[in-house]
């Protein structure tokens, strides 16, 4: 229902010469793909271009952007004797990520226990390039 309303409003705006609503092509594509995935299991790209009234180049660019974002996926299909893609909405799921960080090697670096750490830096009196303690530590490795 929502899709039909947007498309009808856009046709009206186009006919009367009014400025159309500022809805990006990506947002429109995503909304249609969501609805069609729910009802029909996806939508063929060429059908989508016809619904939106956009050309293949413009539509493909927006679809590839959505694919890179992980919001939709493209499956190759043959439709009316031609190779094309079926677009399917893939809801973004927050994957559980477990990151294990071992700080033991970092703690051994002498810079973290140095009294001059706050004043150390390029161009100053205390620099990593001139530090005897750091040079000795790096020589051990």
N, C-alpha and C positions, 0 to 999 in steps of 0.2 A: 504494500500500500504506500509506504513512504517513498519508494523509488518512483512509482507512477506519479505521485504528486510533484516530486522534484522535476521529473521529465516534462510534465504538463506545464509547470510554471516556466521552465526554460523555453519551451515552445512559444508560450504566450509572450514572454519578454522579447524573444527573437522577432516575433511577428510585429509587435508594436514599436520595436526599436529602442526599448528601454534597456538600461544596464541590467545585465543578468546578475543573479545572486553569486557572490564570491564563494564558490565551493570548488576546491581543487579537483582536478581530474582524478587524482589518486583517491581522494575521499569518496568520490562518486563511484569509482570502480570497486573500492573495498566494500561499500555498502551493498552494491548489487551482487557482488560475489558472495557476500555473507548470506544474503537472502536466498540466492539460487543454490548455494551449497546446502542450506537447510531444507529447501523444498525439492530440489532436483539432483542434488549431489555434485553441483558445480555448473559452470557455464563455459561454452566454447568461446574463444576469443573473438572470432568473426561476428558472432551474435552480439557480443558485448559492444563491439565497435558500432554496429548498427543501432543498438539501443541508445548509445551516447551521442551518435552523430559525429564521431571523430575518425580520423584516418588511422591506418595501421601503424605508421611510424610513431605518431604521438601516443597512441594507446599502448604500444609495446614498451616504449620508454617508461611510462608510468607503471606498467605491470612489473617490469624488471626491478624498478625501485621498490615496489611492495614485496617482491620475492626476496630481495636482499635484506629487507627489514624482517623477513620471516613471517609476514602476515598472510601470504597466500603461497600456494605452490602450483607449478605448471606441470601437467602430465601430457605427454605427446599422445594424440589420438588422430584417427582418420575420420573426417566429417565431410559428408557429401563428396567422397572421392578425393579429398585434399588433406594433406598433413597439416595439422594445426595443434593448438594446445587447449586443454580443458583447464580452467582456473578453479581452484578449490581453496576455500578459506581454511586457514590453519590457525586456530586461536592460540595466541601467545601464552605459553605456559612458562612460568618462572621455574627454571630447572634448578634443582638443589645443587649447589656447588660447595664442595668441601675443599678448602685450601689449607694445607699444612705447611707452616713456615717454621723452619729450623733456624733460630737466631744464634746458635752456638758459634758458627764460623764468624759472624759479624761481631760478636762480643769480643773476640780475640783481637780485632783491629785496634791498634794503640790510640787512634784518634779519639775514640769514645771515652777514654779515661785521661786524655791530655788536658792539662790546666789551660792551655792556650787555644782550645777548640773554637771559642767565640771570636778570637782575633785572627785565626788562621784563614788564609785565602790568597788568591792570586794578587800580586802587586803589593802585598803587605810585608811586614818584617818576618812574620811566621807564615811559611808556605809549605804545602806538601812536597814541593820539589826540593826544598832545602832541609827537610826534616830528617834528622839522623835516626830517630826512633822508627819512623815509618820506613825509611830505606832499609834498616836492619830487619824489620818485620818482613818486608817484601823479599829480601834476600834469603830468608828462611824457607819461603814457599817453594 
